[in-house]
Amino acid sequence: MIKAFAYLRVSGRAQEAGDGYARQLHSINRYAAANDIKIVRIFKERGVSGEKELKDRPAFMEMLAALHANGVRRILIERLDRLARSLLVQESIIAELKRHGFELISADEPDLLKDDPYRVMFRQFQGAISQAEKANIVLKLRGARQRMKARTGRCEGRKPYGATDGERAIAARMRELRAAGMAYDRIAATFNSDSVPTRTPGKRWHGFAVNQILKAQELGYAK
């Protein structure tokens, strides 16, 4: 059986308090079981942005030291955006691991880390999308705060979804359904069928809204 380390990363308090770690580990364990891999140690990066470089990631630096010390050569992550949300950081980490002969495996995207030129191109494309998604969410939240300040003199903006107990319960169910493989549109249809209320009374759920809520939760904007 091949030995490997698991690397988990969350960028905000909402993920750390929620199911961010559990979801990542579930995906990693499922891949490991299907590929005769034994996870011998788990490294958890707590509240670290996906834009941070290696030197600013305590858990990753500890993992690198362990890789050099005990003969384990493989690292499993849930997917590439758990490694980084910056294309430059993503590729620099991958290059550093390859330089030392270590193998990185993305449980949800195992083919993306192969050296085939087209796989490399697609991996970099995915990294660029992830980087753009984070930047877009940050800009939207900043714009909302500025509009609120212009109207009321206060800059809090609209609270992210998940600010109340009811919304947190709904968001948790979203994550469960998504982890089970359900598409965003199907989650929305299920909520509409079950009469799950939206934030705006009388409105229906849509896949895009589910997608945005889950992404914001992953980035740690929900308290």
C-alpha positions as a Markdown table, in Angstrom:
| # | Residue | x | y | z |
|---|---|---|---|---|
| 1 | Met | 0.0 | 0.0 | 0.0 |
| 2 | Ile | 1.3 | 3.5 | -1.0 |
| 3 | Lys | 1.7 | 6.0 | 1.9 |
| 4 | Ala | 0.7 | 9.6 | 1.5 |
| 5 | Phe | 0.0 | 12.8 | 3.4 |
| 6 | Ala | -3.3 | 14.7 | 3.2 |
| 7 | Tyr | -3.2 | 18.5 | 3.0 |
| 8 | Leu | -6.3 | 20.5 | 3.9 |
| 9 | Arg | -6.7 | 24.2 | 3.7 |
| 10 | Val | -9.4 | 26.6 | 4.8 |
| 11 | Ser | -9.2 | 30.4 | 4.3 |
| 12 | Gly | -11.7 | 31.7 | 6.9 |
| 13 | Arg | -13.4 | 31.1 | 10.2 |
| 14 | Ala | -16.6 | 29.9 | 8.5 |
| 15 | Gln | -14.9 | 27.0 | 6.8 |
| 16 | Glu | -12.9 | 26.1 | 10.0 |
| 17 | Ala | -16.1 | 26.1 | 12.1 |
| 18 | Gly | -18.1 | 24.4 | 9.3 |
| 19 | Asp | -17.5 | 21.3 | 7.2 |
| 20 | Gly | -14.5 | 22.6 | 5.2 |
| 21 | Tyr | -12.1 | 20.1 | 6.6 |
| 22 | Ala | -14.6 | 17.2 | 6.7 |
| 23 | Arg | -15.5 | 17.7 | 3.1 |
| 24 | Gln | -11.9 | 17.8 | 1.9 |
| 25 | Leu | -11.0 | 14.7 | 4.0 |
| 26 | His | -14.0 | 12.8 | 2.7 |
| 27 | Ser | -12.9 | 13.3 | -0.9 |
| 28 | Ile | -9.3 | 12.5 | -0.1 |
| 29 | Asn | -10.2 | 9.3 | 1.8 |
| 30 | Arg | -12.5 | 8.1 | -1.0 |
| 31 | Tyr | -9.7 | 8.5 | -3.6 |
| 32 | Ala | -7.2 | 6.9 | -1.3 |
| 33 | Ala | -9.4 | 3.8 | -0.7 |
| 34 | Ala | -10.0 | 3.4 | -4.4 |
| 35 | Asn | -6.3 | 3.6 | -5.3 |
| 36 | Asp | -4.7 | 1.5 | -2.5 |
| 37 | Ile | -3.2 | 4.6 | -0.7 |
| 38 | Lys | -2.9 | 4.9 | 3.0 |
| 39 | Ile | -3.1 | 8.4 | 4.6 |
| 40 | Val | -0.5 | 8.3 | 7.3 |
| 41 | Arg | -0.7 | 12.0 | 8.4 |
| 42 | Ile | -3.0 | 15.0 | 7.9 |
| 43 | Phe | -1.8 | 18.6 | 7.7 |
| 44 | Lys | -4.4 | 21.3 | 8.3 |
| 45 | Glu | -3.8 | 24.9 | 7.1 |
| 46 | Arg | -5.9 | 27.1 | 9.3 |
| 47 | Gly | -7.3 | 30.4 | 8.1 |
| 48 | Val | -4.7 | 30.8 | 5.3 |
| 49 | Ser | -5.6 | 32.5 | 2.0 |
| 50 | Gly | -5.1 | 30.6 | -1.2 |
| 51 | Glu | -2.9 | 33.4 | -2.4 |
| 52 | Lys | -0.3 | 32.9 | 0.3 |
| 53 | Glu | 3.1 | 31.6 | -0.8 |
| 54 | Leu | 4.8 | 28.6 | 0.8 |
| 55 | Lys | 6.7 | 30.5 | 3.4 |
| 56 | Asp | 3.4 | 31.8 | 4.8 |
| 57 | Arg | 1.9 | 28.4 | 5.2 |
| 58 | Pro | 2.9 | 26.8 | 8.5 |
| 59 | Ala | 1.2 | 23.5 | 7.9 |
| 60 | Phe | 2.6 | 23.1 | 4.4 |
| 61 | Met | 6.2 | 23.9 | 5.5 |
| 62 | Glu | 5.8 | 21.3 | 8.3 |
| 63 | Met | 4.6 | 18.8 | 5.7 |
| 64 | Leu | 7.6 | 19.5 | 3.5 |
| 65 | Ala | 10.0 | 18.9 | 6.4 |
| 66 | Ala | 8.1 | 15.6 | 7.0 |
| 67 | Leu | 8.4 | 14.6 | 3.4 |
| 68 | His | 12.1 | 15.1 | 3.4 |
| 69 | Ala | 12.5 | 13.2 | 6.7 |
| 70 | Asn | 10.5 | 10.0 | 6.5 |
| 71 | Gly | 10.3 | 8.7 | 2.9 |
| 72 | Val | 6.6 | 9.6 | 2.1 |
| 73 | Arg | 6.6 | 10.9 | -1.5 |
| 74 | Arg | 2.9 | 11.8 | -2.1 |
| 75 | Ile | 0.5 | 14.5 | -1.1 |
| 76 | Leu | -3.3 | 14.3 | -1.6 |
| 77 | Ile | -5.5 | 17.3 | -1.8 |
| 78 | Glu | -9.2 | 17.6 | -2.5 |
| 79 | Arg | -8.8 | 19.8 | -5.5 |
| 80 | Leu | -6.4 | 22.4 | -6.9 |
| 81 | Asp | -8.2 | 25.4 | -5.3 |
| 82 | Arg | -7.4 | 23.9 | -1.9 |
| 83 | Leu | -3.8 | 24.2 | -2.9 |
| 84 | Ala | -4.0 | 27.8 | -4.1 |
| 85 | Arg | -6.3 | 30.4 | -5.5 |
| 86 | Ser | -3.5 | 32.2 | -7.3 |
| 87 | Leu | -2.1 | 30.8 | -10.6 |
| 88 | Leu | 1.4 | 31.9 | -9.8 |
| 89 | Val | 1.3 | 30.4 | -6.3 |
| 90 | Gln | -0.3 | 27.2 | -7.6 |
| 91 | Glu | 2.4 | 26.6 | -10.3 |
| 92 | Ser | 5.3 | 27.6 | -8.0 |
| 93 | Ile | 4.2 | 25.1 | -5.3 |
| 94 | Ile | 3.8 | 22.3 | -8.0 |
| 95 | Ala | 7.2 | 23.1 | -9.4 |
| 96 | Glu | 8.8 | 23.0 | -5.9 |
| 97 | Leu | 7.3 | 19.6 | -5.2 |
| 98 | Lys | 8.4 | 18.2 | -8.5 |
| 99 | Arg | 11.9 | 19.5 | -8.0 |
| 100 | His | 12.2 | 17.3 | -5.0 |
| 101 | Gly | 10.5 | 14.3 | -6.6 |
| 102 | Phe | 7.3 | 14.6 | -4.6 |
| 103 | Glu | 4.0 | 13.8 | -6.2 |
| 104 | Leu | 0.8 | 15.9 | -5.7 |
| 105 | Ile | -2.5 | 14.3 | -6.4 |
| 106 | Ser | -5.8 | 16.1 | -6.6 |
| 107 | Ala | -8.6 | 13.7 | -5.6 |
| 108 | Asp | -11.3 | 15.4 | -7.7 |
| 109 | Glu | -9.0 | 16.2 | -10.7 |
| 110 | Pro | -6.3 | 13.4 | -10.7 |
| 111 | Asp | -5.4 | 13.9 | -14.4 |
| 112 | Leu | -4.6 | 17.6 | -14.1 |
| 113 | Leu | -1.2 | 17.1 | -12.5 |
| 114 | Lys | 0.2 | 15.0 | -15.3 |
| 115 | Asp | 3.1 | 16.4 | -17.4 |
| 116 | Asp | 1.2 | 16.2 | -20.7 |
| 117 | Pro | 1.3 | 19.7 | -22.2 |
| 118 | Tyr | -2.4 | 19.8 | -22.7 |
| 119 | Arg | -3.0 | 18.8 | -19.1 |
| 120 | Val | -0.6 | 21.5 | -17.9 |
| 121 | Met | -2.4 | 24.0 | -20.0 |
| 122 | Phe | -5.8 | 23.0 | -18.6 |
| 123 | Arg | -4.5 | 23.0 | -15.1 |
| 124 | Gln | -3.2 | 26.5 | -15.5 |
| 125 | Phe | -6.5 | 27.5 | -17.0 |
| 126 | Gln | -8.4 | 26.1 | -14.0 |
| 127 | Gly | -6.0 | 28.0 | -11.7 |
| 128 | Ala | -6.7 | 31.3 | -13.6 |
| 129 | Ile | -10.4 | 30.7 | -13.2 |
| 130 | Ser | -10.1 | 30.1 | -9.5 |
| 131 | Gln | -8.1 | 33.2 | -9.1 |
| 132 | Ala | -10.6 | 35.3 | -11.1 |
| 133 | Glu | -13.6 | 33.8 | -9.1 |
| 134 | Lys | -12.0 | 34.9 | -5.8 |
| 135 | Ala | -11.3 | 38.4 | -7.1 |
| 136 | Asn | -14.8 | 38.7 | -8.5 |
| 137 | Ile | -16.4 | 37.8 | -5.1 |
| 138 | Val | -14.1 | 40.3 | -3.3 |
| 139 | Leu | -15.0 | 43.1 | -5.7 |
| 140 | Lys | -18.7 | 42.4 | -5.4 |
| 141 | Leu | -18.6 | 42.5 | -1.6 |
| 142 | Arg | -16.5 | 45.7 | -1.7 |
| 143 | Gly | -19.0 | 47.3 | -4.0 |
| 144 | Ala | -21.9 | 46.3 | -1.8 |
| 145 | Arg | -20.2 | 47.9 | 1.2 |
| 146 | Gln | -19.5 | 51.1 | -0.7 |
| 147 | Arg | -23.1 | 51.4 | -1.9 |
| 148 | Met | -24.4 | 50.9 | 1.6 |
| 149 | Lys | -22.0 | 53.5 | 2.9 |
| 150 | Ala | -23.2 | 56.0 | 0.3 |
| 151 | Arg | -26.8 | 55.4 | 1.2 |
| 152 | Thr | -26.6 | 55.2 | 5.0 |
| 153 | Gly | -23.2 | 56.4 | 6.1 |
| 154 | Arg | -22.4 | 52.9 | 7.3 |
| 155 | Cys | -20.1 | 50.5 | 5.5 |
| 156 | Glu | -21.1 | 47.0 | 6.7 |
| 157 | Gly | -23.0 | 46.2 | 3.5 |
| 158 | Arg | -25.4 | 43.3 | 3.2 |
| 159 | Lys | -24.4 | 40.5 | 5.5 |
| 160 | Pro | -23.2 | 37.4 | 3.7 |
| 161 | Tyr | -25.6 | 34.4 | 3.5 |
| 162 | Gly | -25.3 | 32.4 | 6.7 |
| 163 | Ala | -25.5 | 35.3 | 9.2 |
| 164 | Thr | -28.5 | 33.7 | 11.0 |
| 165 | Asp | -29.1 | 30.3 | 12.5 |
| 166 | Gly | -31.7 | 29.5 | 9.8 |
| 167 | Glu | -29.4 | 30.5 | 7.0 |
| 168 | Arg | -26.5 | 28.5 | 8.4 |
| 169 | Ala | -28.7 | 25.4 | 8.6 |
| 170 | Ile | -29.8 | 25.9 | 4.9 |
| 171 | Ala | -26.2 | 26.5 | 3.8 |
| 172 | Ala | -25.1 | 23.3 | 5.7 |
| 173 | Arg | -27.7 | 21.3 | 3.7 |
| 174 | Met | -26.4 | 22.9 | 0.5 |
| 175 | Arg | -22.9 | 21.7 | 1.3 |
| 176 | Glu | -24.2 | 18.2 | 2.1 |
| 177 | Leu | -26.1 | 17.9 | -1.2 |
| 178 | Arg | -23.2 | 19.3 | -3.1 |
| 179 | Ala | -20.7 | 16.9 | -1.5 |
| 180 | Ala | -23.1 | 14.1 | -2.5 |
| 181 | Gly | -22.6 | 15.1 | -6.1 |
| 182 | Met | -25.8 | 17.1 | -6.7 |
| 183 | Ala | -25.6 | 19.9 | -9.3 |
| 184 | Tyr | -26.4 | 23.4 | -8.3 |
| 185 | Asp | -29.7 | 23.5 | -10.3 |
| 186 | Arg | -30.8 | 20.3 | -8.7 |
| 187 | Ile | -30.1 | 21.7 | -5.2 |
| 188 | Ala | -32.2 | 24.7 | -6.1 |
| 189 | Ala | -35.0 | 22.5 | -7.4 |
| 190 | Thr | -34.9 | 20.4 | -4.3 |
| 191 | Phe | -35.1 | 23.5 | -2.1 |
| 192 | Asn | -38.1 | 24.8 | -4.1 |
| 193 | Ser | -39.8 | 21.5 | -3.9 |
| 194 | Asp | -39.3 | 21.4 | -0.1 |
| 195 | Ser | -40.4 | 25.0 | 0.3 |
| 196 | Val | -37.1 | 26.1 | 1.8 |
| 197 | Pro | -37.3 | 29.9 | 2.1 |
| 198 | Thr | -34.9 | 32.2 | 0.3 |
| 199 | Arg | -33.7 | 35.4 | 2.0 |
| 200 | Thr | -36.2 | 37.4 | 0.0 |
| 201 | Pro | -39.8 | 36.2 | 0.7 |
| 202 | Gly | -41.6 | 34.9 | -2.3 |
| 203 | Lys | -38.5 | 34.3 | -4.4 |
| 204 | Arg | -37.5 | 30.9 | -5.7 |
| 205 | Trp | -34.1 | 29.2 | -5.5 |
| 206 | His | -31.9 | 29.2 | -8.6 |
| 207 | Gly | -28.7 | 27.3 | -9.3 |
| 208 | Phe | -26.6 | 30.5 | -9.7 |
| 209 | Ala | -27.6 | 31.6 | -6.2 |
| 210 | Val | -26.7 | 28.3 | -4.7 |
| 211 | Asn | -23.3 | 28.4 | -6.5 |
| 212 | Gln | -22.5 | 31.9 | -5.2 |
| 213 | Ile | -23.5 | 31.1 | -1.6 |
| 214 | Leu | -21.3 | 28.0 | -1.6 |
| 215 | Lys | -18.3 | 29.8 | -3.1 |
| 216 | Ala | -18.7 | 32.7 | -0.6 |
| 217 | Gln | -18.8 | 30.1 | 2.2 |
| 218 | Glu | -15.7 | 28.4 | 0.9 |
| 219 | Leu | -13.8 | 31.7 | 0.9 |
| 220 | Gly | -14.9 | 32.3 | 4.5 |
| 221 | Tyr | -17.1 | 35.3 | 4.1 |
| 222 | Ala | -20.1 | 33.8 | 6.0 |
| 223 | Lys | -19.7 | 34.3 | 9.8 |
